[in-house]
Each structure stands twice: as structure tokens, then as C-alpha cells.
Amino acid sequence: WVPVVGLEIHAQISSNSKLFSGSQVQFAAAPNSLVSFFDASLPGTLPVLNRRCVEAAVMTGLALNCSINKRSLFDRKHYFYADLPAGYQITQQRVPIAVNGSLSYSLCIDNKMSQMVTKTVRIKQIQLEQDSGKSLHDDTRNQTLVDLNRAGRLGLFSCFSPPFCPDMCCGEEAAAAVRELQLILQTLGSSQAVMAEGQLRVDANVSVHHPGEHYGVRTEVKNINSLRFLAKAVDYEIQRQIEELENGGTILNETRAFDSKLGCTVPMRDKEGKQDYRFMPEPNLPPLILYDAKSLPANMNHQQVVNVDWIHERLPDLPSVKRAKLVERYGILPEHSFTLLNEDGLTEFFENVVKQTQMKPKKVIGWILNDLLSYLKQHSLIVKESPVSSFLLADLLNLLEKKEISSTAAKQVLAELWKGEGKTPFEIVKEKKLELIQDQKELEQICQAVIDGQENEVMAIKAGNQKVLNKLIGLVQRETQGRSNPVLVKQLLEKKLSE
């Protein structure tokens, strides 16, 4: 079986006001507290296009290698639902603002970060689209209420890989592509793209077919709000369709939802009868005209137009460029640069530690990815919530780099720092007596005691089995409670064994 996955992505543009009205945009505001007359579709109200939204759409299109239409059109998409008071949405169906783009993203092979491949997914179009309101279902009172705060809110609608173009074939690929898009939107500032707050929503179109045959009937999984759920929903739907077809069943052209608790998709409504949205030109909005440096009239008020070339010149470094610069600047592995960018705020944290410590970046990255990040994930915290600041971690790594403590002791200190009791690494080292033993004679005595108590191991080492030496080093470390320098201990043991 060959799976085919297409995505439709709705991203909320970062702006103080809505797409066609002056109403404020704010997450979790009191229901119906951010609604203008236009949002409520009162008679006689007219849309006024938000310039910021147009600039964000152009910026996103350029970053995704799209062709920007200098003349785009607005349309009405008609359908009737409780949370759509006008009975239509303003969108761009005929001539959207950007078309024919592409997005490159990287994927791990067999979950191995050291083995990554780069793939490209096509982008059919990016369009400005008015959002609907939100229906709130109150099961206890058996009623549905409508919140229009979201109505008329600004949205970018992008279609990844037209539904029957096989650019993606599994949930992991879909999640990786959306994650890259999310990073791009956040880098541009065109959207905060926080999925948990509904700022980025994904609809997945899934079908399967035998190689060489026509594409199968597709289903649409609506409103997925997490990358993990997206991967699970797509993979579940692929497997469900394969099992259904192999058991002699048929796939319905339907809309489904992903139940995160059950880990499966469930039917919502069928799509056998194609819905007629009765698209028509939006009569209250003229064509959207964009300019470039060549076409910009000399007497034009620059505050009233959008200059595509001006926006293009001010595009920031995209995630792919940032990763390349991290690898070049700090000598870290490419896969480490992906982890740094994937965790919000981790790149800045890493760079702050590097600036404040004498330790080489290649060693710093290990402490951040293996130790700090594991603590954060264990406690479900983001980088900004870490009780260990970049200053404290740098202070700790400086003690380690100066050979004042061992790596074992450093891990103990990090565990104490995580408690957030306000102590410095130096204070913890003194309090717990974790500093390295500086008296070489004392170390020599401990090494000799270990050698005297391990006759079999000593014989094996003298017979040529040098691997056994690591056991003796470990025993010395245990005797000193991690307060001995392993390199020095090895030298002392080798010296004594050769006598």
C-alpha cells in the first residue's frame, strides 16, 4: 500500500487587531468581549483590510518560496452555521496572495538524530481568510453557546501538497513539515503558531492505494492541535484504511476527528454530497494590489501600500540558515542544531552559557542536551521556566573546566541547583564537600589500597587486558565519592601497576 498525505494549515497572524475590523485580538478573553459591529455582521458594516496581515502574508509567502501575486482577489464562501453570523466567510479562492511554494524539512531515519534526510513538500497556495466564531457545547444544560471573539480574526490558510500529490506518506513526515513551518512562522513573527492556543490548526487528508493504481478515496481529519496528535492521527488513519480495504470494505469520503484519549480517528460527517459554497467575488473589497521597487509610483504614499521588495530585503534568517550558522560558529553536530531550534528558547540559553563559560561549545552542548533538557522534560517545563539559569550553569561548568570538581560531582551540583534554593554552584560544592582531592599523596594511598584489594584484576591488567583498568578507576571514584580526577587516577594507577 502507498499512503498519500496532504495538509491544510490554518495559522493565526500575529496582529493587535482582526483582519477586517479594529477589534482587539487576545487569547482566552471573556466570551464575546472582543466583537465589533462588523464581526457580529450587523447590517451596514463594511470590512477594512488590516495592512499588517497583508505584510505578514507576503513575508510568509516569500519565506516559503512562493510566487507573490501582485493582484489578488477576495471572495465570499457561503455556508450556514451558528458561529458564522454573516452566513459567509471572506477568503481568497480564485486568486490568492501567494502560490506554488515549497518547504524543505529534515527527518530522522529510524529515530536516529545522527541519520537525517531532507525532504521537500509542495505548497499549493497561501491565502488570507476570515475566521469563524466558536461554538461552545454545554452538555450539562444541553445547549450550545456561541463566542464571536474569534469571528473575523485574521488567518493564513496554506495548503501543503495538493491532496493527491504524494509529497508525504506518514505521520512523522507530516509532523516534521508542520514543525518546520511553525518555526518559520515564529521566526518571521507572522504568527506565534502556538497549537495549544489554536493559533495553528491542521487538517490532514489521507488516502491509500496500490502502486501503479489510481489514488484512493481520501478522508479528512479535522482540527488537529498538536504535532504528536498529528503524527498519531495520520498513522492511525493510514492503518485503518489499509485494514478496511484488505477486509473487503470501502473507504468513505468523510470528515473525521482525532480522539486523543482513545488514540484513534472517529467519524464526524460524510462528504459524499459535495458542499456548494457558492463562491462569489467579495463586493465590498477591491482587488488587493501589491507593488515592488519597479512598479511603485513615485508620488505614492508609502504608508498606504505594501512593497514586496522592501519586505523581502528585511526577511530574517530562517531556521535552516540559523542551524547552519550554529554548526559553523560552534562546531556542534548538525543534529544538535535541530534540537536547539526545536526547543523554544534553547538556542539563546546555549549561546548565553557559551559566552559565560571557559568550556568549549562541543562540551557545553552535551550538558544542555543530555542533562538540562532531560530535567526540563522530566518536569514538563519549558526553557524559560528552568530553575537553573544560563548564568548558574555556566558557573558550574567553569568549576568543572578548572578541574575543581569532577563530572560526577557536577551532576550532583546540578541536581541541587534544580531545587531552586538560591545557592550558587560554589556554595553547594563547599557545603556538600564535593571539591576534588588536591593532595596527590592521599590519592596515591587510595589507589594503592584499591590495587591491594583487587589481585585478580591486577593480574589481568598485567597480562595485557587494559579494559580492567576502568574497573579500578571506578573503585577509586567510589572510595573518594566522586572527588577524584579520573585522568589523574588513571595515571597514578598505571604508574603503580608498572612498578
Salt bridges, closest charged atoms under 4 A:
ASP39 OD2 - LYS18 NZ 3.20
GLU55 OE2 - ARG51 NE 2.92
ASP75 OD1 - ARG94 NE 2.37
ASP131 OD2 - ARG150 NE 3.84
ASP131 OD1 - ARG201 NH2 3.63
ASP138 OD2 - ARG141 NE 3.82
ASP167 OD1 - ARG122 NH2 2.85
GLU173 OE2 - LYS119 NZ 2.58
GLU180 OE1 - ARG323 NH2 2.67
ASP203 OD2 - HIS10 NE2 3.44
ASP203 OD2 - LYS222 NZ 3.21
GLU220 OE1 - LYS271 NZ 2.84
GLU237 OE2 - ARG240 NH2 2.54
GLU237 OE1 - ARG256 NE 3.43
GLU254 OE2 - ARG256 NH1 2.54
GLU282 OE1 - ARG76 NE 2.78
ASP292 OD2 - LYS70 NZ 2.83
GLU313 OE1 - ARG314 NH1 3.47
ASP317 OD2 - LYS325 NZ 2.60
GLU343 OE2 - LYS377 NZ 3.74
GLU351 OE2 - ARG329 NH1 3.14
ASP371 OD1 - LYS411 NZ 3.00
GLU401 OE1 - LYS363 NZ 3.35
GLU416 OE2 - LYS419 NZ 3.14
GLU421 OE1 - LYS423 NZ 3.54
GLU431 OE1 - LYS423 NZ 3.04
GLU457 OE2 - LYS471 NZ 2.70
